[in-house]
Amino acid sequence: MNNAEHTIKLRVDAFVNDLSDLIRQSALEAVSDALKKGGVAPAAPVARRPGRPAKVVEAPVAAKPAAKVGRPAKAASSASSAAAAKRRAGEKRSPVLLAQVTDQVGNHIKSNPGQGVEQIAKALSTTTKELTLPIRKLLGDKKITSKGQKRATRYFPK
């Protein structure tokens, strides 16, 4: 039996080798046919998408005059609310736009002392969320003072 087992093993090995050669030859023929027909193009580099969008500079909004003589305050603030609507969620305001809004809030508080942030936002046609940073800046620069807590906070010029 030892001789028969040895013969079987030799024939199985020969069969496996022949089969491997045929498979390899078939694969090579398929690749060469595809390349000749142009069916498979050489791998082109995949275009990458940028990770973070580029900063948008809002120069046209900053170039417009904030308020003209005889122009109502609401029309001047509509530019800031329109610019705020164009921003993406989480996107920072440009320093120029932030300075504009801060000036508008400061001027409004000087002309209307004792108002809360809701009243200021309504008068400037913007949201209270848009006014939190300008008010904090004015408080930090000690241009205005506040009295009260939370929603009862009122702002006064210094």
C-alpha positions as CSV (number, residue, x, y, z in Angstrom):
1,M,0.0,0.0,0.0
2,N,2.9,2.3,0.6
3,N,3.7,2.2,-3.1
4,A,0.0,3.0,-4.1
5,E,-0.2,5.9,-1.7
6,H,3.0,7.3,-3.1
7,T,1.7,7.0,-6.7
8,I,-1.6,8.7,-5.8
9,K,0.2,11.5,-4.1
10,L,2.4,12.1,-7.1
11,R,-0.6,12.2,-9.5
12,V,-2.5,14.6,-7.2
13,D,0.5,16.9,-7.0
14,A,0.9,16.8,-10.8
15,F,-2.8,17.6,-11.2
16,V,-2.6,20.5,-8.8
17,N,0.5,22.0,-10.6
18,D,-1.2,21.6,-14.0
19,L,-4.4,23.2,-12.7
20,S,-2.4,26.2,-11.2
21,D,-0.6,26.7,-14.4
22,L,-3.9,26.8,-16.4
23,I,-5.5,29.2,-14.0
24,R,-2.4,31.6,-14.1
25,Q,-2.3,31.4,-17.9
26,S,-6.1,32.1,-18.1
27,A,-5.8,35.2,-15.8
28,L,-2.9,36.6,-17.8
29,E,-4.8,36.2,-21.1
30,A,-7.9,38.0,-19.6
31,V,-5.7,40.9,-18.4
32,S,-3.9,41.2,-21.7
33,D,-7.2,41.1,-23.7
34,A,-8.7,43.8,-21.5
35,L,-5.7,46.0,-21.9
36,K,-5.7,45.6,-25.7
37,K,-9.4,46.5,-25.9
38,G,-9.0,49.5,-23.6
39,G,-11.7,48.1,-21.3
40,V,-9.6,48.8,-18.2
41,A,-8.0,52.2,-18.0
42,P,-4.9,52.7,-16.0
43,A,-5.7,53.7,-12.5
44,A,-6.0,57.5,-12.3
45,P,-5.5,59.2,-9.0
46,V,-8.8,59.8,-7.2
47,A,-9.6,63.5,-6.7
48,R,-9.7,64.2,-3.0
49,R,-12.3,66.5,-1.4
50,P,-11.0,69.2,0.8
51,G,-11.3,68.7,4.5
52,R,-12.4,72.1,5.7
53,P,-13.9,74.7,3.4
54,A,-11.9,77.9,2.8
55,K,-12.8,81.0,4.8
56,V,-15.3,83.2,3.1
57,V,-14.3,86.9,3.3
58,E,-17.3,89.1,3.3
59,A,-15.7,92.1,1.8
60,P,-18.8,93.3,-0.1
61,V,-20.8,93.6,3.1
62,A,-18.0,95.5,4.9
63,A,-17.6,97.9,2.0
64,K,-21.2,99.0,2.2
65,P,-21.8,102.0,4.5
66,A,-23.4,101.0,7.7
67,A,-25.9,103.9,8.0
68,K,-26.5,106.9,5.8
69,V,-28.0,110.2,6.9
70,G,-31.7,109.9,7.0
71,R,-31.7,106.1,6.7
72,P,-33.6,104.3,9.4
73,A,-31.7,102.1,11.9
74,K,-33.6,99.0,10.9
75,A,-32.4,99.2,7.3
76,A,-28.8,99.5,8.4
77,S,-29.1,96.4,10.6
78,S,-30.8,94.3,7.9
79,A,-27.4,94.0,6.2
80,S,-26.0,92.3,9.3
81,S,-29.0,89.9,9.6
82,A,-28.7,89.1,5.9
83,A,-25.0,88.4,6.3
84,A,-25.8,86.2,9.4
85,A,-28.3,84.2,7.3
86,K,-25.6,83.5,4.7
87,R,-23.2,81.9,7.2
88,R,-23.1,78.2,7.7
89,A,-23.8,76.7,11.0
90,G,-20.8,77.0,13.3
91,E,-19.0,79.4,11.0
92,K,-17.4,82.5,12.6
93,R,-18.3,86.0,11.7
94,S,-15.6,88.1,10.0
95,P,-14.0,90.7,12.3
96,V,-15.4,93.5,10.2
97,L,-18.9,92.2,10.4
98,L,-18.5,91.6,14.2
99,A,-17.2,95.2,14.7
100,Q,-20.2,96.5,12.7
101,V,-22.7,94.6,14.8
102,T,-20.9,95.6,18.0
103,D,-21.1,99.3,17.0
104,Q,-24.8,99.0,16.1
105,V,-25.5,97.4,19.5
106,G,-23.5,100.0,21.3
107,N,-25.3,102.9,19.5
108,H,-28.7,101.3,20.2
109,I,-27.9,101.0,23.9
110,K,-26.8,104.6,24.1
111,S,-30.0,105.8,22.4
112,N,-32.2,103.3,24.3
113,P,-30.8,102.6,27.8
114,G,-32.4,100.0,30.0
115,Q,-33.5,97.5,27.3
116,G,-33.0,93.8,27.5
117,V,-31.3,91.7,24.8
118,E,-34.7,90.6,23.4
119,Q,-35.8,94.2,22.8
120,I,-32.4,95.1,21.3
121,A,-32.6,92.1,19.0
122,K,-36.1,93.0,17.9
123,A,-35.1,96.6,17.2
124,L,-32.0,95.5,15.2
125,S,-33.9,92.7,13.4
126,T,-31.6,89.9,14.4
127,T,-31.5,87.1,16.9
128,T,-30.5,87.2,20.5
129,K,-27.9,84.5,19.7
130,E,-26.2,86.9,17.2
131,L,-26.0,89.6,19.9
132,T,-24.4,87.6,22.7
133,L,-20.8,88.1,21.5
134,P,-21.1,91.8,20.7
135,I,-22.7,92.5,24.1
136,R,-19.9,90.5,25.9
137,K,-17.3,92.6,24.0
138,L,-19.0,95.9,25.0
139,L,-19.2,94.7,28.6
140,G,-15.5,93.7,28.5
141,D,-14.5,97.0,27.0
142,K,-16.6,98.7,29.8
143,K,-18.6,100.7,27.2
144,I,-21.8,99.4,28.7
145,T,-23.0,98.1,32.1
146,S,-25.6,95.5,33.0
147,K,-28.1,95.2,35.8
148,G,-30.1,92.2,36.6
149,Q,-29.7,88.5,36.0
150,K,-30.6,86.1,33.2
151,R,-33.6,87.3,31.1
152,A,-34.1,90.3,33.4
153,T,-30.7,91.8,32.5
154,R,-30.9,95.4,31.3
155,Y,-28.0,97.2,29.5
156,F,-27.0,100.8,30.1
157,P,-24.3,103.0,28.5
158,K,-21.3,104.1,30.6
